[in-house]
Amino acid sequence: MNRVQPNKEQTRVLLQRASIKAIRRLMKLMEDEEVSESVRCNAARSILELHFRNCEFADIEESIAELRRLLSDLPATKKGLRVV
């Protein structure tokens, strides 16, 4: 069988859609009083962990962007390298 492999952008979009569905499912579990307390707590914990990890990534991306801005202000040397 000759299946077409998804490219990185397609994979990212698919994962983003699945993530949204997964978070919605976790939220439903967290709010469902018919499931056990442990299930609701685990769903809440998962949501918090995902949130904190997302915040960490956002902070890292912001730091990288700032470093890139700082590096772009440095003068280039003859070999194309920047003096640090």
BELJOWO-V817096 format. One record per residue. RES is the residue in one letter. SS is DSSP state (h for helix, s for strand, l for the rest). PSI is psi in whole degrees, -180 to 180 (NA if undefined). Layout:
RES_SS_PSI / RES_SS_PSI
//
This chain:
M_l_139 / N_l_90 / R_l_141 / V_l_128 / Q_l_135 / P_l_146 / N_l_177 / K_h_-40 / E_h_-42 / Q_h_-41 / T_h_-43 / R_h_-44 / V_h_-44 / L_h_-44 / L_h_-38 / Q_h_-44 / R_h_-44 / A_h_-37 / S_h_-42 / I_h_-44 / K_h_-40 / A_h_-42 / I_h_-41 / R_h_-40 / R_h_-44 / L_h_-40 / M_h_-40 / K_h_-43 / L_h_-42 / M_h_-34 / E_h_-9 / D_l_111 / E_l_-5 / E_l_-14 / V_l_164 / S_l_158 / E_h_-38 / S_h_-37 / V_h_-44 / R_h_-41 / C_h_-42 / N_h_-39 / A_h_-44 / A_h_-43 / R_h_-42 / S_h_-43 / I_h_-45 / L_h_-44 / E_h_-43 / L_h_-40 / H_h_-47 / F_h_-40 / R_h_-41 / N_h_-41 / C_h_-41 / E_h_-45 / F_h_-40 / A_h_-41 / D_h_-42 / I_h_-45 / E_h_-41 / E_h_-42 / S_h_-43 / I_h_-43 / A_h_-41 / E_h_-43 / L_h_-41 / R_h_-41 / R_h_-44 / L_h_-43 / L_h_-36 / S_h_-21 / D_h_-14 / L_l_146 / P_l_144 / A_s_147 / T_l_179 / K_l_-30 / K_l_6 / G_l_1 / L_l_155 / R_s_144 / V_l_127 / V_l_NA
//
